[in-house]
Amino acid sequence: MADRTLETDYLVVGCGAAGMAFTDALVTDSDADVVMVDRRHAPGGHWHDAYPFVRLHQPSAYYGVNSLPLGSETIDRRGPNQGFYERASAPEICAYYDRVMQQRLLPSGRVRHFPMCDVVGRHRFVSRVSGEAHEVKVRRKHVDARYLEPFVPATFEPPFEVAPEVRCVPVNELSRVAERADGYVVIGAGKTAIDACLWLLEVGVAPGDIRWIKPREAWLNNRAFAQGGELVGTLFEGFSLQVEAAAKASSLDDLFERLSAAEQLLRVDERVSPTMYKSPTASAGELAQLRRIAGVVRLGRVRRIERDAIVLDGGTIPTSSRHLHVHCAAPGLNPAPAVPIFAADRITLQPIRTGLIPFNAALVGFVEATRGDVAEQNRLCPPNRLPDVPLDWVRGTLVGMQADHLWSQDPALSDWLERARLNPSRGLRQRGDDPRVRQARKRFADNVRPALAKLQQFLAGDRSAPQRG
């Protein structure tokens, strides 16, 4: 069968959060034609592989695409997220992205969507169901929206051996288990494992029936300071406290102790020094629940699960065939190296501000639509590699602060930031008379220069040190 030929300005590979936000921004601020290709049946990316009880770890109010709100911008009045903006569930997010495609992108007449297709060459893709192949003539750029695709338990084999008689399921299957277990063994130290533990507690499992195997301890962002909208003043207050902590820190370890004392970074166990930072958020209520679990195992990574024992790097602990072992040990964030976002014929979507995938992709879309010089585009959009260890907080904060300064000097970008729904700091200008905001502005102004110097010093001093964890 001969290939069919398509022509387009942009070939976007990947219809997850990054690809959708980029395309939405690009078609809003240009007359570009776009072909979107994805191997899944519908837009939404890894959310189609998510476990049923997962929720955003940031407010719905600044997730998705700029042109269509997600959720109703309400504040939760109960539960561990009480007092904070609502966070959408995986089914809500998948339905939302389908609406974006059906109600925004396709009706524009400038976007064509090809689901269930594999890209098999630079500009060639083949349908997984019909076998039909398309060769794409790209007039402008190939857009890689899958460069940082995450690794999730549903599609990532356990990184340990499992004996045939052992009950071991990925976290996606946890809510579908029909048979009661003698106990639950949660394997993993990141946000997925945290969610699994919280869900087990929420549905009535006794804390004593949960064993949590944690190869590392993680720093978590305090969700109280990660809000936008009417709470944007709190967000800026938090950032000013981070800048103050950096300015006053005498060492890298002292920096993290100060960030902890200022309640900017949290940890489940305050007796343990974290060696992991992947930038998820948590609330004080969630931490209080997690601290009820006394059965925490810190013997490194699991090597194999036998019928009656779990073998780890640092020892062996008992188990049984009547226990349910929950695999939460996928890597999560993709540690691919930072590369220039813009090239003459290619865009590789990556963060600029840490942790805000849709915002970053939308900003890249706007810059692509409004700036023609590749060097200028890359100056405005420095790539910010996804974090893994605490030092990455330093690097990510530096890159983000430097980019924010560049954007503040650019009137068109400043205007876009103020009207972009995905920008959590939108609306801060209007709150200049708020005493809390005034105090935060003074704290920021007093500390920003020494903070930048200290962060650069810490990064330079630790850059050649071995990565911990």
C-alpha positions in Angstrom: 0.0 0.0 0.0 1.5 3.3 -1.0 1.9 6.0 1.6 -0.6 8.9 1.6 1.0 12.3 1.6 0.1 15.1 4.0 1.4 18.7 4.2 1.4 20.8 7.3 3.3 23.6 9.0 3.9 21.6 12.3 3.9 17.9 13.0 3.2 17.4 16.7 4.1 14.0 18.0 2.3 13.3 21.2 -1.2 14.4 22.4 -0.5 14.5 26.1 -0.4 17.6 28.4 2.6 19.2 26.6 1.4 18.5 23.0 -2.1 19.8 23.7 -1.0 23.0 25.5 1.6 23.8 22.8 -0.9 23.3 19.9 -3.6 25.3 21.6 -1.3 28.2 22.2 0.2 28.0 18.7 -3.1 28.0 16.8 -4.4 30.8 19.1 -1.6 33.2 18.2 -0.8 32.2 14.6 -2.5 30.9 11.5 -0.4 27.7 11.6 -1.7 24.3 10.3 -1.0 21.4 12.6 -1.0 17.6 12.3 -1.1 15.8 15.7 -0.1 12.1 15.9 -0.5 9.9 19.0 -0.3 6.2 19.6 -3.2 6.2 22.0 -6.9 6.2 21.1 -7.6 9.7 22.5 -5.7 12.8 23.7 -4.5 12.8 27.3 -1.2 11.0 27.2 -0.2 9.1 30.3 -3.4 10.0 32.1 -5.0 7.1 30.2 -2.5 4.8 32.1 -3.0 6.4 35.5 -4.3 4.6 38.6 -8.0 5.3 39.3 -7.5 7.3 42.5 -4.8 9.7 41.2 -5.4 13.4 41.2 -3.4 16.4 40.0 -0.9 17.5 42.5 -1.5 21.1 41.4 -4.8 23.0 41.2 -7.0 22.2 38.2 -7.2 26.0 37.7 -3.8 26.1 35.9 -3.7 22.7 34.2 -4.8 21.8 30.7 -4.8 24.3 27.9 -5.2 28.1 28.0 -8.3 28.3 25.9 -10.6 26.0 28.0 -10.9 26.0 31.8 -10.5 22.7 33.7 -12.9 22.4 36.6 -14.8 25.2 38.3 -12.0 26.9 40.3 -13.7 25.9 43.6 -11.8 25.5 46.9 -12.2 22.1 48.6 -14.0 22.4 52.0 -13.2 19.0 53.4 -10.5 16.3 53.3 -6.7 16.5 53.2 -7.0 19.2 50.4 -9.2 21.4 52.5 -8.6 25.1 51.9 -7.0 24.6 48.5 -8.2 24.7 44.9 -9.8 21.5 43.6 -7.6 18.9 41.8 -9.0 16.9 38.9 -9.1 13.1 38.8 -7.7 11.1 35.9 -11.2 10.5 34.3 -11.9 14.2 34.5 -8.6 15.0 32.8 -9.1 12.5 30.0 -12.6 13.8 29.3 -11.3 17.4 29.4 -8.6 16.7 26.8 -11.2 15.0 24.5 -13.3 18.2 24.8 -10.3 20.4 24.0 -9.7 18.3 20.8 -13.4 18.1 19.8 -14.5 21.6 20.8 -11.4 23.7 20.3 -8.7 22.3 18.1 -10.5 20.4 15.4 -13.2 23.1 14.9 -10.4 25.6 14.2 -10.0 23.9 10.8 -6.2 24.0 11.3 -5.6 20.9 13.3 -5.8 17.3 12.2 -5.7 14.5 14.7 -4.4 11.0 13.9 -4.8 8.7 17.0 -3.7 5.0 17.2 -0.6 5.7 15.1 3.1 5.0 15.5 5.7 7.4 14.2 8.2 5.1 12.3 10.4 7.7 10.6 11.1 11.4 11.0 8.0 12.4 9.2 6.2 9.1 8.6 3.5 7.4 10.7 1.5 4.2 10.4 -1.9 3.4 11.9 -1.9 0.7 14.5 -5.3 -0.6 13.4 -5.5 -0.2 9.6 -1.8 -0.2 8.7 -2.3 2.9 6.6 0.8 4.9 6.3 1.3 8.7 5.9 4.3 10.6 4.8 4.2 14.2 6.1 5.8 17.2 4.3 6.5 19.6 7.2 6.9 23.2 6.1 8.0 24.5 9.5 8.9 22.2 12.4 8.6 18.8 13.9 7.5 19.1 17.5 8.6 16.3 19.9 6.0 16.3 22.7 7.1 12.9 23.9 10.7 13.6 24.8 9.9 13.7 28.5 7.1 11.1 28.6 7.0 9.7 32.1 7.4 6.1 33.2 4.3 4.8 35.1 3.7 1.4 36.8 1.0 0.4 34.4 3.5 0.3 31.5 6.7 -0.3 33.4 7.7 -3.8 34.6 8.7 -4.1 38.3 12.4 -3.5 38.6 12.7 -6.6 40.8 12.0 -10.4 40.5 8.7 -11.8 41.6 8.2 -15.4 42.5 5.2 -17.1 40.7 3.2 -17.6 44.0 3.6 -14.0 45.1 0.7 -11.6 44.9 2.1 -8.4 43.3 0.1 -5.9 41.3 0.9 -2.5 39.8 -0.8 0.4 41.6 -3.4 0.6 38.9 -4.9 -2.8 40.0 -5.0 -1.9 43.7 -8.6 -0.6 43.7 -9.8 -3.6 41.7 -8.5 -6.3 44.2 -11.5 -8.3 45.4 -9.8 -10.6 47.9 -8.7 -9.3 51.3 -5.0 -9.4 52.0 -3.3 -10.1 55.4 -1.3 -7.0 54.7 -0.3 -4.5 52.1 3.3 -3.9 51.0 3.7 -0.6 49.1 7.0 -0.5 47.1 8.3 2.9 46.1 9.2 6.2 47.6 7.6 8.8 45.3 4.2 10.4 44.7 2.7 7.2 43.4 3.5 5.3 46.6 2.3 8.2 48.7 -1.0 8.1 46.8 -1.3 4.3 47.3 -0.7 4.6 51.1 -3.2 7.5 51.4 -5.8 5.6 49.4 -5.4 2.5 51.6 -5.8 4.6 54.7 -8.8 6.4 53.2 -10.7 3.1 52.5 -10.2 1.8 56.0 -7.0 -0.2 56.0 -5.4 0.0 59.4 -2.0 1.7 59.5 -0.5 -1.4 61.1 -1.5 -3.5 58.0 0.6 -1.3 55.7 4.3 -1.8 55.2 6.0 0.9 53.1 9.3 0.1 51.5 11.1 3.4 50.9 14.5 3.3 49.1 14.7 7.1 49.5 13.1 9.9 51.4 11.6 12.7 49.3 11.3 16.4 49.7 7.8 17.6 48.8 6.5 21.0 47.9 4.0 22.4 50.4 0.7 22.6 48.5 -0.4 25.6 50.7 2.1 27.7 48.8 1.3 26.3 45.3 -2.0 28.0 44.8 -3.1 30.6 42.2 -6.3 32.6 41.7 -7.5 34.3 44.9 -4.7 32.6 46.8 -1.9 33.9 44.5 -0.6 36.2 47.2 0.3 33.0 49.2 2.1 31.6 46.2 4.3 34.8 46.0 4.8 34.8 49.8 6.1 31.2 49.5 8.5 32.2 46.7 9.8 35.1 48.7 10.5 32.8 51.7 12.4 30.5 49.4 14.5 33.4 48.2 15.2 34.5 51.8 16.2 31.0 52.7 18.7 30.8 49.8 20.1 34.3 50.6 20.8 33.3 54.3 22.0 29.7 53.8 25.6 28.9 54.6 25.6 25.6 52.8 23.5 23.3 50.7 22.4 21.3 53.8 21.6 24.6 55.6 19.5 25.7 52.6 17.2 22.7 52.9 16.9 23.0 56.6 15.9 26.6 56.1 13.4 25.7 53.4 12.0 23.1 55.8 11.8 25.5 58.7 9.9 28.0 56.4 7.5 25.2 55.5 8.4 25.5 51.8 9.6 21.9 51.5 8.0 19.1 53.5 9.0 15.5 54.3 7.1 12.6 55.8 9.8 11.6 58.2 11.6 14.6 59.7 14.3 12.4 61.2 15.6 11.4 57.7 17.5 13.6 55.3 15.8 13.3 51.9 17.9 12.3 48.9 15.1 12.7 46.4 13.3 15.7 44.9 10.8 15.3 42.1 8.7 18.4 42.9 5.3 16.9 43.8 3.1 18.7 46.3 1.6 17.5 49.5 -0.6 19.0 52.2 0.0 19.0 56.0 -3.2 16.8 56.3 -1.7 14.2 53.9 1.5 14.1 55.8 -0.4 13.6 59.1 -2.0 10.5 57.6 1.2 9.1 56.2 2.9 9.4 59.6 0.4 6.9 61.0 2.3 4.2 59.1 4.9 2.9 61.4 6.0 0.0 59.2 8.5 1.9 57.0 11.4 -0.2 55.6 14.6 1.6 54.7 16.9 -1.2 53.4 17.3 0.2 49.9 15.6 -1.1 46.7 13.8 -4.4 46.4 15.8 -7.1 44.5 13.3 -9.9 44.6 10.1 -11.0 46.3 10.1 -14.7 47.3 7.2 -16.7 48.7 8.0 -15.8 52.3 10.7 -13.1 52.1 11.5 -9.7 50.4 15.2 -9.4 49.5 16.5 -5.8 49.5 19.8 -4.2 49.0 20.4 -4.0 52.7 18.7 -7.1 54.1 15.7 -9.4 54.1 12.2 -8.9 55.6 9.4 -11.5 56.0 6.3 -11.6 53.8 3.8 -14.2 52.8 1.7 -15.3 49.8 -1.3 -13.8 51.6 0.2 -10.3 51.5 -0.5 -8.0 48.5 2.6 -6.3 47.1 1.9 -3.0 45.3 4.3 -2.0 42.6 4.9 1.8 42.7 8.5 1.6 41.7 8.4 3.0 38.2 10.9 5.9 37.7 8.1 8.5 37.1 9.7 11.6 35.7 11.9 11.1 32.7 15.5 12.1 33.5 16.4 12.9 29.8 19.1 15.6 29.5 18.1 19.1 28.7 18.6 20.1 25.1 17.8 23.3 23.3 14.0 23.7 22.9 14.2 25.4 19.5 16.0 24.4 16.4 15.6 25.5 12.8 13.3 22.6 12.0 12.5 21.1 15.4 11.0 21.9 18.8 11.7 19.6 21.8 9.2 20.4 24.5 10.7 20.7 28.0 10.0 22.7 31.2 11.3 26.2 31.9 9.6 26.6 35.2 9.8 23.4 37.3 6.7 21.3 37.6 4.3 23.2 35.2 4.2 21.0 32.1 1.2 22.7 30.4 2.3 26.2 31.2 5.7 25.6 29.8 4.4 24.1 26.6 1.9 26.9 26.1 4.6 29.5 26.6 6.8 27.7 24.0 3.8 27.7 21.6 3.4 31.4 22.1 7.1 32.1 21.6 7.1 30.0 18.4 4.0 31.9 17.1 5.4 35.4 17.8 9.3 35.1 17.5 11.1 34.0 14.3 14.7 34.0 15.5 15.8 30.6 17.0 18.5 32.2 19.1 16.0 34.6 20.6 13.5 31.8 21.2 16.1 29.8 23.1 17.2 32.8 25.1 13.6 33.3 26.3 13.0 29.6 26.9 16.0 27.9 28.6 15.4 24.2 29.2 15.0 23.1 32.8 15.7 19.3 33.2 13.2 17.4 35.3 14.4 17.1 38.9 15.5 13.9 40.8 17.8 14.9 43.6 17.8 17.9 46.0 20.4 19.8 44.1 17.9 19.9 41.3 15.8 22.2 43.4 18.7 24.7 43.2 19.2 24.3 39.5 15.5 24.4 38.7 15.0 27.5 40.9 17.9 29.3 39.2 16.7 28.6 35.7 13.2 29.6 36.5 14.2 32.9 38.2 16.5 33.8 35.3 13.7 33.1 32.8 11.2 35.1 34.8 13.5 38.1 34.8 13.8 37.8 31.0 10.1 37.6 30.6 9.5 40.7 32.8 11.7 42.7 30.4 9.6 41.7 27.4 6.3 43.7 27.2 4.6 41.1 24.9 5.5 38.2 27.0 4.5 40.0 30.2 1.1 40.7 28.7 0.8 37.0 27.7 1.7 35.9 31.2 -0.9 38.1 32.7 -3.7 36.7 30.5 -2.5 33.0 30.4 -4.9 30.8 32.4 -2.0 28.3 32.9 0.2 30.8 34.6 -0.3 30.3 38.4 1.1 33.8 39.2 -1.4 35.5 37.0 -3.2 38.3 38.8 -0.4 39.1 41.2 -0.2 42.7 39.8 -3.7 43.5 41.0 -2.8 42.5 44.5 0.0 45.0 45.1 -1.9 46.7 48.0 -2.4 43.4 49.9 -0.2 43.8 53.1 0.9 40.2 52.7 2.0 40.8 49.1 3.7 44.0 50.0 5.7 42.2 52.7 6.6 39.4 50.3 7.7 42.0 47.7 10.1 43.6 50.2 11.4 40.2 51.3 12.0 39.3 47.7 13.7 42.6 46.8 16.0 42.4 49.9 17.2 38.9 49.2 17.1 38.2 45.5 20.6 39.3 44.6 22.4 37.3 47.4 20.0 34.4 46.8 21.0 34.2 43.2 24.7 34.3 44.1 24.3 31.6 46.8 22.3 29.3 44.5 25.0 29.7 41.8 27.7 28.9 44.4 25.9 25.8 45.6 25.3 24.5 42.1 28.9 25.1 41.1 30.2 23.4 44.3 28.0 20.3 43.9 28.0 19.9 40.1 30.8 17.5 40.1 29.7 15.6 43.1 28.1 12.1 42.7 24.3 12.1 42.4 22.9 10.7 45.6 20.1 8.2 46.0 
